Amino acid sequence: MTVLSLRGATKRFGGLVAVNNVDFDVQENQVVGLIGPNGSGKSTTLNLISGALKPTSGTISLHGSAISGLRPEKITRKGISRTFQLVRLLPSMSVEENVIAGAVFGHRRRWGHEAHAEAQRLLDRVGLGGKGQLQIGQLTYIDTKRIELARALASDPKLLLLDEWLAGLNPTELRTGIELIHSLRDEGRTIILVEHVMDAIRSLCDACVVMSSGSKIAEGTPAQVLSDPEVIRAYLGDDDA
């Protein structure tokens, strides 16, 4: 079953075409890596899917229903949840309250005791059990990422978007992070992840979409796209292709 479809997705900022006529599909229970060099349009594509930006043209559909141009909160309630390249938490709230916000305002909306119970379950799930009453300023960097992931999962999304969730982690934290995403993959979650860590792409992804200068230049399994001369050229330049 196709969960997400992009057809001709385009985003222009004046004369700059950040995303140019991009097509791809994401199937249920699939993990798709959205990869490419810096500035290739990956995060902008996630922003189009999540509603943070409206496409200039083209169509984005969730389970066959167009979501192009809907406000972010409406897209969230239809079943798309995300993390951000720069972690965005609510600093005046506790760890548990940040996760509860995802349960209250997300796709599957929970209130009261059910929301608290789900927040505690997810904090255990991401390795933060017993830390629900801490304030955001008391946490390590990877812990803030874990909270943002727990908040995204609290809405029980049909599609989870991870924007460089593994970026900035030390080697030990990176292994932990990959294992955590791997466990979500094994649960049958449908995920799009923007990532530069190739070990994560190889171990986690069923398929990859490669972007360069706003356009899709390759699509296939990780092994296929990472051996594609055009992909190598996009990352390393003509001399290495």
C-alpha positions, 0 to 999 in steps of 0.5 A, a space after each residue: 500500500 502506498 502511504 505517500 506520493 509526490 508528483 511534480 513537487 516543486 518549491 521556488 523562492 523567487 528565482 531559486 528552485 529549491 525543489 524541482 519537479 520531484 516524484 517518489 512514493 513511499 510504501 507502507 512499512 518502508 524506510 526511505 532514505 532521502 539523501 544528497 549533498 548539503 543544499 540539495 533540497 532534502 529538508 525543503 522536501 520534508 518541509 513540503 510534506 509536513 506543511 512547514 512550506 507550501 509547494 509552488 506546484 505539484 501534488 503530495 498525497 497521503 493514502 491517496 488524499 491530497 495534503 499539498 498546501 494544508 496547514 502543518 497542524 492539519 497534516 499532523 492530524 492526518 498522520 504525519 509527524 516529524 523531528 527537526 534538523 535543529 531540535 525544537 522543544 518547549 523549554 518551559 515544560 518538563 520532559 513528560 509534558 513535551 511528549 504529552 504535547 505530541 499526544 494531545 495535538 497529534 494524529 491519535 489524540 490522547 488526554 488525561 491519564 491516557 496521555 500521561 501513560 503513553 508519554 511514560 511508555 514512550 520515554 521508556 521506549 527511547 531510553 529516558 524512563 524515570 526522567 519525565 519530571 526533568 527540565 529541558 535544560 538538564 538534558 544532554 544533546 542526544 536526550 533532547 533528540 530522544 524527547 523530540 522523537 518520543 513526542 513525534 511518536 506520541 501522535 501514533 503517526 502513519 508516517 514519521 519524518 526524521 530530519 538528520 536525527 543522527 547528526 551531531 552525535 558522538 560514536 557511542 550515541 550514534 550506535 545507540 541512535 541507529 539501534 533505536 531507529 532500527 527498532 522502530 523499523 522492525 516494528 513496521 513503522 513507515 519512515 522517511 529519514 534525511 541522513 548523511 550517515 551512510 552506515 545508517 542508510 545502509 542498515 536501515 533503508 529499504 530504498 533511497 531517493 537521491 537529490 542534487 541541486 533540488 532534483 531527484 537524480 537517482 532512486 533504488 536500494 542503498 546498494 544501487 544508488 551508492 554505486 551510481 556514478 551520478 550519485 558519486 559525482 554529486 557527492 565528490 565531484 567529477 574527478 571521483 565519479 
